[in-house]
């Protein structure tokens, strides 16, 4: 009887070890509440030497706020997937870094217009594409 009890316990232990050795996706990524607040940024097409002297002197870029509402296993990577506009040559000047902060250089040459940004959020084993998530208006 003790021998049967011991064999049953060994089989149970082996069964538990086998189920724990399956390939599983690492981490998680939840973007259900992902958003910018505010969801747009107005940028000057050209800086005024008097009104914008501080920004010119210290070369301060135009920056959005960070994206909010993203949860996931670190590191989470934010990238610009596409910038929709009437001026495709200006797209290369847009950058994204940190937690989804959109940036344009202080001395950009982006033409006046509306730029709609699509982005990708990813981490190990997961990714999600967000369309029309942020708008940059150059005036």
PALUMZA-429955 format. One record per residue (C-alpha): x, y, z; residue number from 1; residue in three letters. Coordinates in steps of 0.2 Angstrom, whole numbers, plus 5000, padded with zeros to 4 digits. Example, Ala and Ser with C-alpha at 12.3 -4.5 7.8 and 13.67 -1.06 7.14 Angstrom:
BEGIN
east/north/up/k/r
5062/4978/5039/1/Ala $
5068/4995/5036/2/Ser $
END
This chain:
BEGIN
east/north/up/k/r
5000/5000/5000/1/Unk $
5014/5012/5004/2/Unk $
5022/5008/4988/3/Unk $
5006/5012/4978/4/Unk $
5005/5028/4987/5/Unk $
5023/5032/4983/6/Unk $
5021/5028/4965/7/Unk $
5005/5039/4963/8/Unk $
5015/5054/4971/9/Unk $
5029/5051/4959/10/Unk $
5018/5051/4944/11/Unk $
5009/5066/4950/12/Unk $
5025/5076/4952/13/Unk $
5031/5070/4935/14/Unk $
5014/5076/4927/15/Unk $
5016/5093/4936/16/Unk $
5034/5095/4930/17/Unk $
5029/5091/4912/18/Unk $
5015/5104/4911/19/Unk $
5027/5118/4918/20/Unk $
5039/5115/4904/21/Unk $
5029/5121/4889/22/Unk $
5033/5136/4878/23/Unk $
5024/5151/4884/24/Unk $
5024/5169/4878/25/Unk $
5034/5180/4888/26/Unk $
5026/5195/4896/27/Unk $
5011/5205/4891/28/Unk $
5006/5221/4882/29/Unk $
4989/5230/4886/30/Unk $
4985/5246/4875/31/Unk $
4966/5247/4878/32/Unk $
4968/5264/4886/33/Unk $
4983/5270/4876/34/Unk $
4981/5289/4872/35/Unk $
4989/5305/4872/36/Unk $
4982/5320/4882/37/Unk $
4981/5331/4872/38/Unk $
4981/5321/4856/39/Unk $
4989/5335/4845/40/Unk $
5003/5347/4845/41/Unk $
5004/5364/4836/42/Unk $
5021/5369/4830/43/Unk $
5027/5385/4822/44/Unk $
5034/5384/4804/45/Unk $
5047/5397/4809/46/Unk $
5053/5404/4825/47/Unk $
5053/5422/4828/48/Unk $
5070/5429/4834/49/Unk $
5062/5440/4848/50/Unk $
5048/5429/4854/51/Unk $
5057/5413/4853/52/Unk $
5074/5418/4858/53/Unk $
5076/5406/4872/54/Unk $
5071/5391/4861/55/Unk $
5083/5396/4848/56/Unk $
5097/5400/4860/57/Unk $
5096/5383/4869/58/Unk $
5090/5373/4853/59/Unk $
5074/5367/4862/60/Unk $
5065/5354/4851/61/Unk $
5046/5354/4849/62/Unk $
5040/5339/4860/63/Unk $
5023/5331/4864/64/Unk $
5018/5323/4880/65/Unk $
5021/5305/4884/66/Unk $
5008/5292/4879/67/Unk $
4997/5286/4894/68/Unk $
4988/5270/4897/69/Unk $
5001/5257/4891/70/Unk $
5004/5243/4902/71/Unk $
5016/5229/4898/72/Unk $
5032/5220/4902/73/Unk $
5047/5231/4901/74/Unk $
5056/5236/4890/75/Unk $
5041/5243/4880/76/Unk $
5046/5251/4863/77/Unk $
5037/5265/4854/78/Unk $
5041/5268/4836/79/Unk $
5033/5279/4822/80/Unk $
5026/5267/4809/81/Unk $
5019/5280/4797/82/Unk $
5016/5299/4795/83/Unk $
5002/5303/4784/84/Unk $
5003/5321/4775/85/Unk $
5004/5330/4759/86/Unk $
5023/5332/4761/87/Unk $
5031/5315/4762/88/Unk $
5049/5322/4761/89/Unk $
5046/5330/4779/90/Unk $
5042/5313/4787/91/Unk $
5061/5310/4791/92/Unk $
5061/5325/4803/93/Unk $
5049/5317/4815/94/Unk $
5056/5306/4829/95/Unk $
5049/5296/4844/96/Unk $
5058/5292/4860/97/Unk $
5055/5287/4878/98/Unk $
5037/5283/4882/99/Unk $
5030/5288/4865/100/Unk $
5036/5307/4865/101/Unk $
5035/5314/4847/102/Unk $
5049/5327/4843/103/Unk $
5053/5339/4829/104/Unk $
5069/5349/4829/105/Unk $
5069/5367/4834/106/Unk $
5075/5372/4817/107/Unk $
5064/5360/4807/108/Unk $
5060/5363/4789/109/Unk $
5043/5354/4789/110/Unk $
5030/5363/4778/111/Unk $
5014/5370/4784/112/Unk $
5001/5357/4786/113/Unk $
4993/5343/4796/114/Unk $
5003/5327/4800/115/Unk $
4994/5312/4806/116/Unk $
5005/5299/4815/117/Unk $
5003/5280/4816/118/Unk $
5014/5271/4828/119/Unk $
5019/5254/4834/120/Unk $
5020/5249/4852/121/Unk $
5030/5233/4856/122/Unk $
5039/5222/4868/123/Unk $
5046/5204/4869/124/Unk $
5033/5193/4860/125/Unk $
5019/5206/4858/126/Unk $
5016/5222/4847/127/Unk $
5001/5233/4842/128/Unk $
4998/5246/4829/129/Unk $
4989/5262/4833/130/Unk $
4982/5272/4818/131/Unk $
4979/5291/4819/132/Unk $
4985/5291/4837/133/Unk $
4993/5309/4836/134/Unk $
4992/5324/4825/135/Unk $
5005/5338/4823/136/Unk $
4999/5354/4815/137/Unk $
5013/5365/4808/138/Unk $
5007/5384/4806/139/Unk $
END
